[in-house]
Each structure stands twice: as C-alpha cells, then as structure tokens.
Amino acid sequence: MKLVIREYLSMLKESKEIDALLPDLLLSMGIDLLSRPGIGSRQFGVDIPAVGIDPKDNKQKLFLLTVKEGDITRSSWDAGKNAVRPSLNEILDSYLRNRVRPEHEALPKKIILATGGELKQDVEPDWVNYVHRNTGLDPKYGEIEFDFWGGDQLTLLIEQYLIDEYLFPESVQKHLRKTIALVDQNEDEPRYFYQLIEGILFQGNLPKEKNKSAERKRQKALCLLDLSLNIVFYWCQEADNLKPALLCAERAVLRNWDWMRQNELFDCKVTNEKFTQLFFTYLKVTGAYANKLQPHCIVRDGLFGYGADELEYPLRTFEVIGIIGVMGMVFWNLYAITRDEQLCKRYEEQMQAVAQMLAALIENNPPAFAPRYDGHVIDIALGLFTLIAAGYTNQAARWVKELSHHIIFAYQIGKCFPIASDNYNDLVALEVGLAPPKEKLMELSTLLPMLAGLYAVLNLADDYKAFQEAVTRTFNKISLQLWFPDDDTDNHLYSTNAGYAGGFTLHPFRLPENFDDLKTYIIRLREKYKDFNNISCVTCGWFVIGLIASRHLRTPIIPAYWLNYLRE
C-alpha cells in the first residue's frame, strides 16, 4: 500500500487537492481542526490550523500547516504563486502576532510545510538554514518548531493513522490494488471496488452510537472510503479511462447513503459532513468525465468514435445522455438546498452549461432519437429532466416528438425499435434478421407511457392527438406499463434494481383520446400514488440520489420525478 499511496500523492497537481486530504489525516491522528482550508480569504500563510497531541513527543501543540503543490524546488522557494519562504515569513510575522487564539498562545507552535511532492536537493540547504534560524523559544510567541511533510512522510502517516487493520484489513486493501490494476478495462464493472465499499461500511462493525468516540470511528471509515475513491480516480486519469472511476463513485454514494439510512445516522452532523465530502468527490469524477466528452458533443456523430460499430453507437449515446442528465440534476439539487447566493448562482450556471452540452449531444448524434432498449427510458428521462429544469423546453419538446416518431416508424418496419428484454443478444439478432417476431421482442413498453406523460408535462396539446392515435393503432398488442415504488422500495433502492425487488406495475397505462383527459388521468395517478413519501433521499433533500440509483442500478425512474412537473 505504501507504493500505491505514494504514487497517488505524486499525482496531486494542486494544493487544494492536498488541502482536501490533510484534514482527514489530522482528524485520524486525533488533532482537531480550528478551521477548514479556505479559498480567496486572507490566510496569513496558514492553510490549516489545528490543535492536538503531537505523536512525536506526546505534547499538546498548535499546528500551523502551509500547503504547497508538487515538489519544492529552488525556483519555488522564493518566487511564484507557490513560493514557500514568503508563506513561512507571513506565519512568523503576521499569523503568530494577530491570529492565534488566546487559549492557544501558551502552546508550542509547530509550523509544517506540506506537499505531495518532495524537497529537492538544491533547495534543502535553504530549508535547513531557515528552520535553524527560526526554531527555538521566542520571547513573545513561545516555543516554535518546524517540520516537513512531503510525499514520503504523508505516506507513512496515512498508512499509520488512516489505514488501520480494523477499518482497512488486508483483504480490503487487496480489493483496492485489484481495482487499480484493471482501470484500463471496461469489459466488466469494478466489482473489487464494490467489495471494498461493502467491506468498509457493512462488514467493519462500525458503531451506531451518537457519542464522540463512535463519531470519530465512523468519520475515519468515511475518510478511508473517500481516499480510496480518489486513488482510483487518479489512476483512471492516468489510464485515460474514467468510466471505472464513475461507476465506483456512483456506487460509493449509493452505498454510503444506504449505510446511513440503515443505521439511522441522518441526524449525525459529522457523518453527514463526510457524506457530503464523498458526494463532491463523485461530482468531481463526473465533471472530469463530462469535460472529456464535451468536445465530442458539439460535432456531428461525435460519439461514434466511442462505439465499435453501428450497434454500439446508440448504446453509447444513451449511456452518455444518462450520465450528463444526472449531472445536470446534481447541480439542480445543490441549487435547491444551498442558501449561499453566490453558490446558488454558480450551481445554476453549471446546470445551464450541462443542459447546453446535452442539447448539443442530442442534436449532433442521431441515435439519440432512436432508443434500442426499453430501458433507455431511464436515460431519456434523466436527459429530459435536466433540459426542462434548465429551461430548454423547446429542445425537450422536439426530442419527445422525434423520439415518438422514430419509435413508431421503427416498429412499423420491424427494425431498430426499443426491445423490452434489454438483452444484447436479442439486439444483435434483430440487427442481422434472426430475431423472434417483433411482437415478442416488444411485448411491453415503459418508454411510451413516460413519453405520453411528457406530452402532458410540456403541454404538447397539438401534437398529442397524432401520438395517441399512432400508438393505439401500432402498439395495440403491447402492454403499456408504469412502475411505482411501494413502502419497501427504500430498502432496495440503493443496492439493487428496486424494480425487481418490489414495487408494483400499473398496466395497462391508458392513453385517453383527449389531451385534457390525459392531464386529468396523470394528476389522479400522482394523487393516488404519493410515491415520494417513503423515499429517504427525497425526504432528506437529496432527491438526486434516487436518480443516481436509477442510472447506476437500472431501477425504473420513480414516476413522481416527472409527475410532479405537471401543473393542474
């Protein structure tokens, strides 16, 4: 594990990435933070102040960490935005004079230079001389000492204090190493990381109590999970293959939420803070994935290069639509729960950018209008939610109408229609003309009822009549179905396809001839099946987690997500 951690630390290219790691490390060492690293505010050289027992001599001290990125070199010692000596001088000249709390004035001061890199040989004499000149008993500020935490020292501290045998036994460490070894492959899911998550959260006998000792153990476990996810993410970046990291991040969020739910920890502030930290790691991974795809969304057939052939192209297209759709809803969720006006504005802008990217993807990749699986209803819904939430209603309406036309026409000619089985072999058989009759391949549809609902949501009264007549005429032998959760769904939503584990199916879903009757029918469904009442992520304000569950585990989208868009 030393090599894995050391290599990971060397990959951290920005000081803010070390900033995110160090608080978890200090907490695991029993050292309490006085404040979190801030961006933009005057820090007087100190990125992280903390108080606690120094494990080197068992004395209580005030720790003052200044964090730098990369290696400490001759050029970065005195000059540049990463300059070391000006930060150290500012700590001695300003922080110790103006920023130390009265209760900490008598404590020894330990100034730590922290970086994921190393102290280069050509600058080591400068560091040694600086430390020698400024170490000792200052008449005004008391005892002052210095330390350097580079990649090697951080590796030892992480292994000693974060990766202990209780929370991270050798079997779980093996899962991380196996995950890293397979980051360049997409043939299978990252099942070893899934096992790592289960090992940390569900097989480690973590305490449920609300006392400080139990909170610290849970905090340490979640820090460990976040660290493991970040390690996998950076290795995936090195391999230029972010899909395994995305799947790991989705699964980590879902299982973390389920663990909190099972142990009734939603009211534990510390545990919630660590969950939020993990969620933002998921957002970082998803953002990197979207940034990599963005150039391919604005050119014609830009996603074709990601598929091996004509059959893979539509599958890849809808997968990307689902991922980007969830990302848009993440920003909408954050916008909804954030009280800071500047943050709200930023989240709104980010949601707009995601919707713009999504609209371009749909316009430039024709398979976006021709779903091949009925299960693509999940990805379509996620994309539509983001477009509608961001105000791209014209693009959403056009997509709904084009999807309807393509599905009806494809079924009429017996090619490229959305099969109910979601089975790749059936798809290949249909492509080469060896498939069973189309009535058998599409004996049910959940996609058509959802599209009908979106006609109502988007108020497409003039277009609904043609859709209703065509569906009634063309799919008269097909069962139109809509899945609803039940009281037990929340017990399965974050671990498996909850559509198989429970809930119930409404069929047949009716398509009234009159548009107003359709709206009335859907409103009655909404009133009858108040299916958000028992979904913990929704009641706790994290509604997007249910959408992540649908994308990742392929649970049908809970109808309330789109039913609630409809106004009477």
C-alpha positions as a printed Julia matrix, in Angstrom:
568×3 Matrix{Float64}:
   0.0     0.0     0.0
   2.93    2.4     0.55
   3.68    2.43   -3.17
   0.01    2.93   -4.05
  -0.37    5.88   -1.67
   2.99    7.45   -2.6
   2.16    7.31   -6.31
  -1.28    8.8    -5.62
   0.21   11.71   -3.68
   2.61   12.42   -6.53
  -0.37   12.73   -8.89
  -2.0    15.51   -6.88
  -1.24   18.52   -9.05
  -2.91   21.26   -6.99
  -2.52   22.38   -3.42
  -6.33   22.29   -2.97
  -6.21   18.52   -3.53
  -3.74   18.13   -0.67
  -5.95   20.56    1.29
  -8.8    18.07    0.99
  -6.69   15.16    2.26
  -4.87   16.73    5.19
  -7.94   17.5     7.37
  -8.93   13.83    7.27
  -5.39   12.8     8.16
  -5.2    15.23   11.1
  -8.55   14.09   12.46
  -7.38   10.48   12.26
  -4.29   11.48   14.26
  -6.54   12.91   16.98
  -5.66   16.5    16.06
  -8.66   18.87   15.92
  -9.03   21.4    13.11
  -9.56   25.04   14.03
 -10.77   25.87   10.51
 -11.01   24.29    7.08
  -8.81   25.39    4.16
 -10.37   28.45    2.52
 -10.12   29.89   -0.98
  -9.86   33.61   -1.57
  -9.7    34.71    2.06
  -6.52   36.1     3.65
  -4.79   33.23    5.44
  -1.51   34.85    6.62
   0.46   31.87    5.35
  -1.59   29.24    7.24
  -3.83   26.93    5.2
  -4.82   24.6     8.06
  -4.58   25.47   11.77
  -5.16   22.64   14.26
  -4.62   21.74   17.91
  -3.75   18.36   19.39
  -1.15   15.99   20.76
   1.99   15.66   18.66
   2.62   11.89   18.29
   6.36   12.55   18.16
   6.65   13.74   21.79
   3.08   13.47   23.19
   2.9    17.25   23.8
  -0.12   19.38   23.0
   0.71   21.92   20.29
  -0.74   24.42   17.87
  -0.16   23.03   14.37
   0.11   25.55   11.53
   0.19   23.93    8.09
   1.12   25.74    4.9
   0.28   23.61    1.87
   2.1    23.71   -1.48
   1.64   21.78   -4.69
   4.23   19.5    -6.27
   7.94   19.43   -5.48
   9.65   22.19   -3.52
  12.38   23.44   -5.85
  14.92   26.24   -5.95
  12.64   28.32   -8.16
   9.59   27.87   -5.9
  11.42   28.64   -2.66
  11.29   32.42   -3.09
   9.19   33.26   -6.16
   5.91   32.41   -7.86
   2.42   31.7    -6.61
   3.7    28.54   -4.9
   6.54   30.34   -3.11
   7.47   28.8     0.22
   9.55   31.33    2.14
   7.05   34.22    1.84
   4.38   31.95    3.35
   6.65   30.93    6.21
   7.61   34.58    6.83
   3.95   35.57    6.87
   3.22   32.96    9.54
   6.02   34.29   11.74
   5.35   37.99   11.08
   1.56   38.1    10.93
  -0.24   34.92   11.94
   1.52   34.43   15.27
   1.01   38.1    16.08
  -2.64   38.57   15.1
  -4.41   35.25   14.54
  -3.57   32.93   17.45
  -6.48   32.46   19.84
  -5.82   33.45   23.48
  -6.29   29.87   24.71
  -3.52   28.7    22.34
  -0.92   31.4    22.97
   0.97   29.36   25.57
   1.14   26.24   23.42
   4.26   25.29   21.44
   3.83   26.22   17.75
   4.62   23.61   15.1
   4.84   25.03   11.58
   4.53   22.32    8.94
   5.35   22.65    5.24
   3.14   20.07    3.5
   3.21   18.89   -0.12
   2.54   15.76   -2.1
   5.97   16.06   -3.71
   9.45   16.19   -2.23
  12.05   18.7    -1.08
  14.57   18.86   -3.91
  18.26   18.63   -3.08
  19.12   22.08   -4.45
  16.73   23.8    -2.03
  17.32   21.63    1.03
  20.1    23.89    2.44
  17.73   26.88    2.29
  15.09   24.95    4.22
  17.6    23.68    6.81
  19.05   27.16    7.36
  15.59   28.74    7.65
  14.48   26.16   10.2
  17.72   26.56   12.17
  17.35   30.36   12.34
  13.72   30.36   13.45
  13.45   27.3    15.71
  13.56   27.79   19.45
  11.97   29.76   22.26
  10.64   33.08   21.07
  10.16   35.62   23.9
   6.81   36.72   22.5
   5.34   33.61   20.86
   6.84   30.78   22.9
   8.39   27.61   21.54
   8.5    27.36   17.72
   9.47   24.31   15.67
   9.24   23.24   12.04
   8.56   20.03   10.14
   8.33   18.97    6.5
   5.56   16.62    5.37
   6.39   15.53    1.85
   5.07   12.57   -0.08
   7.12   10.01    1.83
   6.15   11.33    5.28
   2.49   11.7     4.29
   2.5     8.13    3.01
   3.74    6.85    6.37
   1.21    8.95    8.28
  -1.7     7.87    6.07
  -0.73    4.22    6.41
  -0.3     4.55   10.18
  -3.37    6.6    11.05
  -5.91    6.23    8.23
  -5.33    2.71    7.0
  -5.52    0.65   10.16
  -6.22   -3.06   10.21
  -9.63   -2.65   11.87
 -11.16   -0.47    9.16
  -8.97   -1.49    6.24
  -7.88   -5.12    6.62
  -5.51   -6.71    4.13
  -8.44   -8.28    2.25
  -9.94   -4.83    1.58
  -6.53   -3.43    0.61
  -6.3    -6.18   -1.99
  -9.59   -5.0    -3.48
  -8.1    -1.54   -3.99
  -4.95   -2.91   -5.62
  -7.02   -5.13   -7.94
  -9.24   -2.2    -8.87
  -6.2    -0.12   -9.8
  -4.78   -2.98  -11.87
  -7.94   -3.04  -14.01
  -8.55    0.69  -14.52
  -7.76    0.47  -18.22
 -10.55   -2.06  -18.86
 -14.3    -1.57  -19.41
 -15.37   -5.15  -20.08
 -16.67   -5.62  -16.56
 -17.84   -3.49  -13.65
 -15.23   -2.58  -10.99
 -16.52   -5.33   -8.71
 -13.42   -5.29   -6.49
 -14.11   -1.69   -5.51
 -17.74   -2.61   -4.87
 -16.44   -5.26   -2.45
 -14.15   -2.66   -0.88
 -17.18   -0.44   -0.16
 -19.06   -3.31    1.44
 -16.0    -4.22    3.5
 -15.55   -0.71    4.89
 -19.19    0.18    5.54
 -21.1    -3.02    6.16
 -18.56   -5.61    7.32
 -16.49   -3.5     9.7
 -18.97   -3.41   12.61
 -18.93    0.37   12.71
 -20.57    1.83   15.83
 -24.06    3.36   15.59
 -23.95    5.39   18.79
 -24.02    9.2    18.76
 -21.07    9.73   21.16
 -17.75   11.31   20.14
 -15.8     8.06   20.06
 -18.32    6.4    17.72
 -18.48    9.53   15.54
 -14.71    9.54   15.14
 -14.64    5.87   14.09
 -17.38    6.46   11.51
 -15.61    9.59   10.35
 -12.4     7.65    9.87
 -14.19    4.96    7.85
 -15.76    7.51    5.52
 -12.42    9.3     5.15
 -10.93    5.97    4.12
 -13.67    5.37    1.54
 -13.2     8.86    0.1
  -9.43    8.39   -0.04
  -9.85    5.04   -1.84
 -12.2     6.61   -4.38
  -9.77    9.46   -5.03
  -6.91    7.0    -5.52
  -8.94    5.05   -8.11
  -9.97    8.3    -9.82
  -6.39    9.48  -10.26
  -5.26    6.11  -11.58
  -8.14    6.18  -14.06
  -6.99    9.62  -15.2
  -3.51    8.24  -15.76
  -5.01    5.38  -17.8
  -7.23    7.86  -19.72
 -10.28    5.77  -18.85
 -12.7     7.46  -16.46
 -15.63    5.07  -16.69
 -14.44    2.75  -13.87
 -13.99    5.79  -11.6
 -17.5     6.99  -12.44
 -19.04    3.62  -11.58
 -17.02    3.46   -8.35
 -18.16    6.97   -7.4
 -21.83    6.25   -8.09
 -21.72    3.04   -6.07
 -19.89    4.74   -3.17
 -22.56    7.46   -2.91
 -25.43    4.96   -3.05
 -23.99    2.51   -0.53
 -22.9     5.31    1.81
 -26.45    6.66    1.81
 -27.87    3.18    2.43
 -25.45    2.66    5.33
 -26.56    5.95    6.89
 -30.2     5.0     6.37
 -29.85    1.56    7.92
 -28.04    2.95   10.95
 -30.32    6.0    11.38
 -27.46    8.46   11.05
 -29.14   11.21    9.05
 -29.16   13.45   12.12
 -25.43   12.94   12.85
 -23.71   16.15   11.75
 -20.22   14.67   11.45
 -21.38   11.69    9.4
 -23.4    13.97    7.12
 -20.38   16.19    6.56
 -18.29   13.22    5.47
 -21.08   12.02    3.17
 -21.2    15.48    1.57
 -17.43   15.33    1.06
 -17.8    11.96   -0.68
 -20.64   13.32   -2.79
 -18.45   16.16   -4.03
 -15.76   13.63   -4.92
 -18.42   11.9    -7.04
 -19.22   15.28   -8.63
 -15.51   15.83   -9.34
 -15.3    12.47  -11.11
 -18.49   13.11  -13.09
 -17.25   16.57  -14.06
 -13.97   15.16  -15.35
 -15.92   12.57  -17.38
 -18.17   15.28  -18.87
 -15.22   17.56  -19.66
 -13.55   14.75  -21.57
 -16.72   14.14  -23.61
 -17.66   17.78  -24.19
 -15.67   18.29  -27.44
 -17.36   15.2   -28.92
 -20.84   16.55  -28.19
 -20.56   19.6   -30.42
 -19.58   17.84  -33.67
 -21.72   15.65  -35.89
 -21.59   11.98  -34.88
 -19.04   12.92  -32.25
 -19.81    9.89  -30.07
 -19.44    7.42  -32.91
 -15.73    7.12  -32.22
 -16.55    5.76  -28.75
 -18.58    2.88  -30.19
 -17.12   -0.08  -32.03
 -19.84   -0.18  -34.7
 -23.33    0.94  -35.68
 -24.84   -1.18  -32.91
 -22.63    0.22  -30.15
 -23.15    3.83  -31.22
 -26.77    4.17  -29.93
 -25.96    2.24  -26.74
 -23.06    4.55  -26.03
 -25.15    7.61  -26.87
 -27.89    6.84  -24.35
 -25.37    5.9   -21.67
 -23.74    9.33  -22.03
 -27.15   11.05  -22.05
 -27.94    9.38  -18.73
 -24.63   10.39  -17.15
 -24.89   14.01  -18.27
 -28.58   14.12  -17.34
 -27.78   13.05  -13.78
 -25.02   15.64  -13.6
 -27.47   18.39  -14.5
 -29.84   17.21  -11.81
 -26.98   17.17   -9.28
 -26.49   20.9    -9.82
 -30.24   21.45   -9.59
 -30.33   19.57   -6.29
 -27.39   21.56   -4.93
 -29.1    24.77   -6.07
 -32.26   23.72   -4.21
 -30.55   23.01   -0.87
 -27.95   25.81   -0.86
 -28.61   29.07    0.97
 -25.49   30.92   -0.16
 -26.46   33.23   -3.04
 -23.09   33.06   -4.8
 -23.06   29.27   -4.65
 -26.64   29.16   -5.94
 -25.65   31.31   -8.88
 -22.68   29.07   -9.62
 -24.79   25.9    -9.48
 -27.39   27.47  -11.76
 -24.7    28.41  -14.28
 -23.24   24.91  -14.13
 -26.67   23.38  -14.71
 -27.14   25.65  -17.73
 -23.76   24.57  -19.11
 -24.67   20.9   -18.69
 -28.04   21.42  -20.4
 -26.34   23.2   -23.3
 -23.9    20.3   -23.66
 -26.75   17.8   -23.53
 -28.79   19.66  -26.14
 -25.76   19.7   -28.45
 -25.16   15.99  -27.91
 -28.75   15.13  -28.84
 -28.71   17.37  -31.91
 -25.38   16.05  -33.23
 -25.85   12.33  -32.57
 -28.85   10.92  -34.5
 -29.07    7.69  -32.4
 -30.33    9.93  -29.57
 -33.7     9.81  -31.37
 -33.72    6.02  -31.77
 -33.58    4.09  -28.44
 -32.74    0.39  -28.83
 -33.73   -0.8   -25.36
 -36.93   -0.08  -23.47
 -34.59    0.52  -20.54
 -33.26    3.6   -22.33
 -36.34    5.28  -20.86
 -34.16    5.87  -17.77
 -31.51    7.8   -19.7
 -34.11    9.68  -21.73
 -35.93   10.74  -18.57
 -32.69   11.93  -16.97
 -31.86   13.98  -20.03
 -35.36   15.47  -20.22
 -35.33   16.39  -16.53
 -32.15   18.43  -17.0
 -33.39   20.14  -20.16
 -36.7    21.09  -18.54
 -35.13   22.22  -15.25
 -32.67   24.43  -17.15
 -35.43   25.98  -19.25
 -34.58   24.18  -22.51
 -38.24   23.3   -23.01
 -38.21   23.75  -26.8
 -35.34   21.29  -27.15
 -37.07   18.9   -24.74
 -40.34   19.11  -26.7
 -38.6    18.49  -30.01
 -36.77   15.49  -28.56
 -40.01   13.99  -27.2
 -41.76   14.36  -30.56
 -38.81   12.99  -32.57
 -38.45   10.04  -30.2
 -42.15    9.26  -30.66
 -41.93    9.39  -34.45
 -38.8     7.22  -34.62
 -40.13    4.56  -32.22
 -43.43    4.24  -34.09
 -41.8     4.14  -37.52
 -39.07    1.7   -36.41
 -41.65   -0.73  -35.04
 -43.74   -0.47  -38.18
 -40.78   -1.51  -40.37
 -39.55   -4.03  -37.76
 -36.05   -2.54  -37.3
 -34.23   -0.53  -34.64
 -37.17   -0.35  -32.2
 -36.69   -0.47  -28.39
 -36.81   -4.13  -27.34
 -38.32   -4.98  -23.97
 -35.68   -7.5   -22.91
 -32.74   -5.06  -22.87
 -30.73   -8.08  -23.97
 -27.7    -7.54  -26.21
 -28.06  -10.91  -27.93
 -31.64  -10.03  -28.9
 -30.38   -6.73  -30.25
 -27.77   -8.47  -32.38
 -30.36  -10.97  -33.62
 -32.66   -8.11  -34.63
 -29.79   -6.41  -36.42
 -28.93   -9.47  -38.54
 -32.51  -10.55  -39.17
 -32.56  -13.64  -36.93
 -34.76  -12.28  -34.14
 -38.15  -13.59  -32.96
 -41.27  -11.71  -34.14
 -41.3    -8.05  -33.2
 -44.43   -8.62  -31.08
 -42.38  -10.9   -28.83
 -39.38   -8.55  -28.64
 -41.59   -5.61  -27.67
 -44.38   -7.24  -25.73
 -44.38   -4.38  -23.22
 -43.24   -0.77  -23.07
 -42.46    1.59  -20.21
 -40.98    4.13  -22.61
 -44.23    5.02  -24.38
 -46.16    5.81  -21.14
 -43.33    8.07  -19.97
 -43.34    9.89  -23.31
 -47.12   10.31  -23.03
 -46.59   11.86  -19.6
 -44.04   14.28  -21.05
 -46.55   15.37  -23.69
 -48.67   16.49  -20.75
 -45.77   18.0   -18.8
 -44.6    20.01  -21.82
 -48.18   20.91  -22.74
 -47.9    19.5   -26.28
 -51.66   19.52  -26.86
 -51.44   19.99  -30.64
 -49.09   17.01  -31.07
 -50.65   14.6   -28.59
 -53.58   13.54  -30.79
 -51.32   12.18  -33.53
 -49.16   10.42  -30.95
 -52.17    8.84  -29.23
 -53.68    7.6   -32.49
 -50.39    6.19  -33.78
 -49.59    4.38  -30.53
 -53.11    2.97  -30.22
 -53.01    1.75  -33.8
 -49.42    0.48  -33.94
 -48.98   -1.0   -30.46
 -52.44   -2.45  -29.9
 -50.97   -5.78  -28.69
 -48.36   -4.26  -26.42
 -48.79   -3.74  -22.67
 -48.1    -0.15  -21.68
 -46.73   -0.2   -18.15
 -45.6     2.17  -15.42
 -43.69    1.04  -12.31
 -44.37    2.59   -8.91
 -42.43    2.07   -5.66
 -44.05    0.73   -2.5
 -43.33    1.06    1.23
 -40.41   -1.38    0.96
 -38.66    0.21   -2.04
 -36.32    2.37    0.04
 -34.81   -0.82    1.48
 -33.63   -1.83   -2.01
 -33.21    1.42   -3.94
 -29.53    1.95   -3.12
 -28.26   -1.61   -3.53
 -30.06   -3.33   -6.43
 -32.64   -2.86   -9.16
 -35.6    -1.99   -6.96
 -37.95   -2.67   -9.85
 -37.21   -6.37   -9.48
 -37.11   -6.32   -5.69
 -40.51   -4.75   -5.1
 -42.93   -2.03   -6.01
 -45.85   -2.66   -8.33
 -46.65   -2.2   -12.01
 -49.61   -0.24  -13.29
 -50.91   -1.76  -16.54
 -52.39   -1.0   -18.82
 -51.4     2.64  -18.77
 -54.26    4.44  -20.51
 -53.87    6.89  -23.37
 -57.08    8.98  -23.42
 -58.07   10.43  -26.77
 -58.45   13.92  -25.35
 -55.37   15.85  -24.14
 -57.19   17.34  -21.14
 -58.29   13.84  -20.16
 -54.64   12.74  -20.3
 -53.63   15.51  -17.9
 -56.5    14.65  -15.57
 -55.52   10.96  -15.67
 -51.89   11.74  -14.78
 -52.86   14.13  -11.98
 -55.04   11.41  -10.49
 -52.13    8.97  -10.67
 -49.98   11.49   -8.84
 -52.57   11.93   -6.11
 -53.19    8.21   -5.75
 -49.55    7.09   -5.7
 -47.71    9.56   -3.49
 -44.58    7.55   -4.02
 -42.06   10.04   -2.61
 -43.36    9.76    0.93
 -41.17    6.8     1.89
 -38.05    7.52   -0.15
 -35.38    8.66    2.32
 -33.17   10.53   -0.13
 -36.13   12.69   -1.2
 -37.43   13.4     2.3
 -33.89   14.37    3.38
 -33.42   16.78    0.46
 -31.03   14.68   -1.65
 -33.55   13.75   -4.35
 -30.83   13.29   -6.97
 -29.59   10.15   -5.19
 -32.73    8.34   -6.39
 -31.8     9.34   -9.96
 -28.23    8.14   -9.48
 -29.7     4.84   -8.3
 -31.8     4.57  -11.46
 -28.84    5.28  -13.75
 -26.42    3.01  -11.91
 -28.66    0.1   -10.87
 -31.26    0.5   -13.69
 -34.21    0.85  -11.33
 -37.14    2.4   -13.26
 -37.39    6.13  -12.74
 -39.87    6.81   -9.93
 -42.81    8.44  -11.77
 -43.14   11.21   -9.19
 -39.94   12.73  -10.6
 -41.84   13.68  -13.76
 -45.43   13.61  -12.45
 -44.57   16.5   -10.15
 -43.65   18.67  -13.13
 -47.3    18.69  -14.21
 -49.45   21.61  -13.16
 -53.21   21.36  -12.95
